[in-house]
């Protein structure tokens, strides 16, 4: 599971961030962080001294807002306390802007604490006041923050609607800081929808603006989120560089929530590098900080990472007792994560917990519970990543691009103040360009959509094949004590009466075919890479002609085709086993009985519908995961 760096806006429109994933090496930046914290404490002390001296109530509200902003990521309870004092004072003096700012800060704190119901309530109170007083920046901040909460809940459609409305207004008023925030947050939604190219495009736009205005806070989010994309692409070294750049900035800010997230992120990197002891150490540090700060969403996330790590450890320990211990520990962490996720309404946390529990129970050979949690995972996954949601988001994106271009046209007309005839000509040209651009976007969207459908279809095929392997394992477990039943093979393959005369009878053909299937099922004769028709015939005390005819008449297939079917089933079983994720495709093919790589690829794709490499990559993601938010 991965958590992206979200950007929440407070009253001064500077960036406050929901959750980041960083790499942290504490000692390198200790002195710089300490200096920043001392400066921050000095600021708080000055404000607390100034507060009782200030006579004007509006000024007191503004000071309370500033104190709340400083405390919101380090002492959330104190932040709420000072903001509530500001609300009472603002109401008594009818200071509406200060009142809206206080509601906005309380909404941000509740977002950090995972209480999304209260966060939405406070954001909407702030939005209503900002609209009444015509504060466009306040309206943008409210849209942005409401969109973030919807994204955390997996409601991507309303999330992107709010974020795009925020971006349009920020663009109109020329607020580059706000635009940078929105670009980053929209990119996160596309990341969660596996649209990495579009996510990277938005992250880069945000980074360009943050560099232009030297907004270090947003820069740290951009570096972090770009790093996540490279991590998904299995480029851990490059991802690490971006995480370190993000970490340097976060250390300067002295952000406790960010530091905890950094521990989580470095734990994930070490787990990717199979340094499990160090990974667990960093996860435990993160868990301690998040528990102290009562950041429930981060606590749930870190518990999920610990569950994944223990599942990975179970695959490498040697004794049965050690494996059981690791799987049981994973179940404990996953159940704790699930409880918190359900408590705060985080459906992504629930989804990850279901998958962790399914894998852990599978490792304990408790297939009933494994299947139950797998079904819960599939239901939750379908609700989050439905194709219908994808279509609506793509439609909103196209609509937003068109509105953005129209806004650019209107700005150009106002700035140039051209004569009437020239304006008409320019409008015609611009309309033609827009029409051409829209056509290009439509064709590009159609091409991308077709590609996306193909990828999803292939993933679905892999999932179904893995379910078949799982079902076969359950069947073998239930029937392991049954006696040999030749009839089941005859039922599986329809017996066809040959129209040609033969030197063996129909009953003899059935007997020979049954012996052939038994040789494959019980003796696993297909694992022999040098297997030939002659060798099979000799093993069955028959000849090539009789065997080929018996197989053809009883199954309608050939000896080689049936042998390859068993080999593909074996390869599919090996690829679906978490213990084999580090093995190469060539090794799997040879272990399943294939002598050459081309033959293996051809047979595997013909029977399963996907290539072995795609199957293995998808299986790895399913076993190792936790993505847009």
Secondary structure in CASP SS format (residue, H / E / C, confidence):
PFRMAT SS
TARGET T0000
AUTHOR 0000-0000-0000
METHOD secondary structure of the structure
MODEL  1
X C 1.00
X C 1.00
X C 1.00
X C 1.00
X C 1.00
X C 1.00
X E 1.00
X E 1.00
X E 1.00
X C 1.00
X C 1.00
X C 1.00
X C 1.00
X C 1.00
X E 1.00
X E 1.00
X E 1.00
X C 1.00
X C 1.00
X C 1.00
X C 1.00
X C 1.00
X C 1.00
X C 1.00
X C 1.00
X H 1.00
X H 1.00
X H 1.00
X H 1.00
X H 1.00
X H 1.00
X H 1.00
X H 1.00
X H 1.00
X H 1.00
X H 1.00
X H 1.00
X H 1.00
X H 1.00
X H 1.00
X H 1.00
X H 1.00
X H 1.00
X H 1.00
X H 1.00
X H 1.00
X H 1.00
X H 1.00
X H 1.00
X H 1.00
X H 1.00
X H 1.00
X H 1.00
X C 1.00
X C 1.00
X C 1.00
X H 1.00
X H 1.00
X H 1.00
X H 1.00
X H 1.00
X H 1.00
X H 1.00
X H 1.00
X H 1.00
X H 1.00
X H 1.00
X H 1.00
X H 1.00
X H 1.00
X H 1.00
X C 1.00
X C 1.00
X C 1.00
X C 1.00
X H 1.00
X H 1.00
X H 1.00
X H 1.00
X H 1.00
X H 1.00
X H 1.00
X H 1.00
X H 1.00
X H 1.00
X H 1.00
X H 1.00
X H 1.00
X H 1.00
X H 1.00
X H 1.00
X H 1.00
X H 1.00
X C 1.00
X C 1.00
X H 1.00
X H 1.00
X H 1.00
X H 1.00
X H 1.00
X H 1.00
X H 1.00
X H 1.00
X H 1.00
X H 1.00
X H 1.00
X H 1.00
X H 1.00
X H 1.00
X H 1.00
X H 1.00
X H 1.00
X H 1.00
X C 1.00
X C 1.00
X H 1.00
X H 1.00
X H 1.00
X H 1.00
X H 1.00
X H 1.00
X H 1.00
X H 1.00
X H 1.00
X H 1.00
X H 1.00
X H 1.00
X H 1.00
X H 1.00
X H 1.00
X H 1.00
X H 1.00
X H 1.00
X C 1.00
X C 1.00
X H 1.00
X H 1.00
X H 1.00
X H 1.00
X H 1.00
X H 1.00
X H 1.00
X H 1.00
X H 1.00
X H 1.00
X H 1.00
X H 1.00
X H 1.00
X H 1.00
X H 1.00
X H 1.00
X H 1.00
X C 1.00
X C 1.00
X C 1.00
X H 1.00
X H 1.00
X H 1.00
X H 1.00
X H 1.00
X H 1.00
X H 1.00
X H 1.00
X H 1.00
X H 1.00
X H 1.00
X H 1.00
X H 1.00
X H 1.00
X H 1.00
X H 1.00
X H 1.00
X H 1.00
X C 1.00
X C 1.00
X H 1.00
X H 1.00
X H 1.00
X H 1.00
X H 1.00
X H 1.00
X H 1.00
X H 1.00
X H 1.00
X H 1.00
X H 1.00
X H 1.00
X H 1.00
X H 1.00
X H 1.00
X H 1.00
X H 1.00
X C 1.00
X C 1.00
X C 1.00
X H 1.00
X H 1.00
X H 1.00
X H 1.00
X H 1.00
X H 1.00
X H 1.00
X H 1.00
X H 1.00
X H 1.00
X H 1.00
X H 1.00
X H 1.00
X H 1.00
X H 1.00
X H 1.00
X H 1.00
X C 1.00
X C 1.00
X C 1.00
X H 1.00
X H 1.00
X H 1.00
X H 1.00
X H 1.00
X H 1.00
X H 1.00
X H 1.00
X H 1.00
X H 1.00
X H 1.00
X H 1.00
X H 1.00
X H 1.00
X H 1.00
X H 1.00
X H 1.00
X C 1.00
X C 1.00
X C 1.00
X H 1.00
X H 1.00
X H 1.00
X H 1.00
X H 1.00
X H 1.00
X H 1.00
X H 1.00
X H 1.00
X H 1.00
X H 1.00
X H 1.00
X H 1.00
X H 1.00
X H 1.00
X H 1.00
X H 1.00
X H 1.00
X C 1.00
X C 1.00
X H 1.00
X H 1.00
X H 1.00
X H 1.00
X H 1.00
X H 1.00
X H 1.00
X H 1.00
X H 1.00
X H 1.00
X H 1.00
X H 1.00
X H 1.00
X H 1.00
X H 1.00
X H 1.00
X H 1.00
X C 1.00
X C 1.00
X C 1.00
X H 1.00
X H 1.00
X H 1.00
X H 1.00
X H 1.00
X H 1.00
X H 1.00
X H 1.00
X H 1.00
X H 1.00
X H 1.00
X H 1.00
X H 1.00
X H 1.00
X H 1.00
X H 1.00
X H 1.00
X H 1.00
X C 1.00
X C 1.00
X H 1.00
X H 1.00
X H 1.00
X H 1.00
X H 1.00
X H 1.00
X H 1.00
X H 1.00
X H 1.00
X H 1.00
X H 1.00
X H 1.00
X H 1.00
X H 1.00
X H 1.00
X H 1.00
X H 1.00
X H 1.00
X H 1.00
X C 1.00
X C 1.00
X C 1.00
X C 1.00
X C 1.00
X H 1.00
X H 1.00
X H 1.00
X H 1.00
X H 1.00
X H 1.00
X H 1.00
X H 1.00
X H 1.00
X H 1.00
X H 1.00
X H 1.00
X H 1.00
X H 1.00
X H 1.00
X H 1.00
X H 1.00
X H 1.00
X H 1.00
X H 1.00
X H 1.00
X H 1.00
X H 1.00
X H 1.00
X H 1.00
X C 1.00
X C 1.00
X H 1.00
X H 1.00
X H 1.00
X H 1.00
X H 1.00
X H 1.00
X H 1.00
X H 1.00
X H 1.00
X H 1.00
X H 1.00
X H 1.00
X H 1.00
X H 1.00
X H 1.00
X H 1.00
X H 1.00
X C 1.00
X C 1.00
X C 1.00
X H 1.00
X H 1.00
X H 1.00
X H 1.00
X H 1.00
X H 1.00
X H 1.00
X H 1.00
X H 1.00
X H 1.00
X H 1.00
X H 1.00
X H 1.00
X H 1.00
X H 1.00
X H 1.00
X H 1.00
X H 1.00
X C 1.00
X C 1.00
X H 1.00
X H 1.00
X H 1.00
X H 1.00
X H 1.00
X H 1.00
X H 1.00
X H 1.00
X H 1.00
X H 1.00
X H 1.00
X H 1.00
X H 1.00
X H 1.00
X H 1.00
X H 1.00
X H 1.00
X H 1.00
X H 1.00
X H 1.00
X H 1.00
X H 1.00
X H 1.00
X H 1.00
X H 1.00
X H 1.00
X H 1.00
X H 1.00
X H 1.00
X H 1.00
X C 1.00
X C 1.00
X C 1.00
X H 1.00
X H 1.00
X H 1.00
X H 1.00
X H 1.00
X H 1.00
X H 1.00
X H 1.00
X H 1.00
X H 1.00
X H 1.00
X H 1.00
X H 1.00
X H 1.00
X H 1.00
X H 1.00
X H 1.00
X H 1.00
X H 1.00
X H 1.00
X H 1.00
X H 1.00
X H 1.00
X H 1.00
X H 1.00
X H 1.00
X H 1.00
X H 1.00
X H 1.00
X H 1.00
X H 1.00
X H 1.00
X H 1.00
X H 1.00
X H 1.00
X H 1.00
X H 1.00
X H 1.00
X H 1.00
X H 1.00
X H 1.00
X H 1.00
X H 1.00
X H 1.00
X H 1.00
X H 1.00
X H 1.00
X H 1.00
X H 1.00
X H 1.00
X H 1.00
X H 1.00
X H 1.00
X H 1.00
X H 1.00
X H 1.00
X H 1.00
X H 1.00
X H 1.00
X C 1.00
X C 1.00
X C 1.00
X C 1.00
X C 1.00
X C 1.00
X C 1.00
X C 1.00
X H 1.00
X H 1.00
X H 1.00
X H 1.00
X H 1.00
X H 1.00
X C 1.00
X C 1.00
X C 1.00
X C 1.00
X C 1.00
X C 1.00
X C 1.00
X C 1.00
X C 1.00
X C 1.00
X C 1.00
X C 1.00
X C 1.00
X H 1.00
X H 1.00
X H 1.00
X H 1.00
X H 1.00
X H 1.00
X H 1.00
X H 1.00
X H 1.00
X H 1.00
X H 1.00
X H 1.00
X H 1.00
X H 1.00
X H 1.00
X H 1.00
X C 1.00
X C 1.00
X C 1.00
X H 1.00
X H 1.00
X H 1.00
X C 1.00
X C 1.00
X C 1.00
X C 1.00
X C 1.00
X H 1.00
X H 1.00
X H 1.00
X H 1.00
X H 1.00
X H 1.00
X H 1.00
X C 1.00
X C 1.00
X C 1.00
X C 1.00
X H 1.00
X H 1.00
X H 1.00
X H 1.00
X H 1.00
X H 1.00
X H 1.00
X H 1.00
X H 1.00
X H 1.00
X H 1.00
X H 1.00
X C 1.00
X C 1.00
X C 1.00
X H 1.00
X H 1.00
X H 1.00
X H 1.00
X H 1.00
X H 1.00
X H 1.00
X H 1.00
X H 1.00
X H 1.00
X H 1.00
X H 1.00
X H 1.00
X H 1.00
X H 1.00
X H 1.00
X H 1.00
X C 1.00
X C 1.00
X H 1.00
X H 1.00
X H 1.00
X C 1.00
X C 1.00
X C 1.00
X C 1.00
X H 1.00
X H 1.00
X H 1.00
X H 1.00
X H 1.00
X H 1.00
X H 1.00
X C 1.00
X C 1.00
X C 1.00
X C 1.00
X C 1.00
X H 1.00
X H 1.00
X H 1.00
X H 1.00
X H 1.00
X H 1.00
X H 1.00
X H 1.00
X H 1.00
X H 1.00
X H 1.00
X H 1.00
X C 1.00
X C 1.00
X C 1.00
X H 1.00
X H 1.00
X H 1.00
X H 1.00
X H 1.00
X H 1.00
X H 1.00
X H 1.00
X H 1.00
X H 1.00
X H 1.00
X H 1.00
X H 1.00
X C 1.00
X C 1.00
X C 1.00
X C 1.00
X C 1.00
END
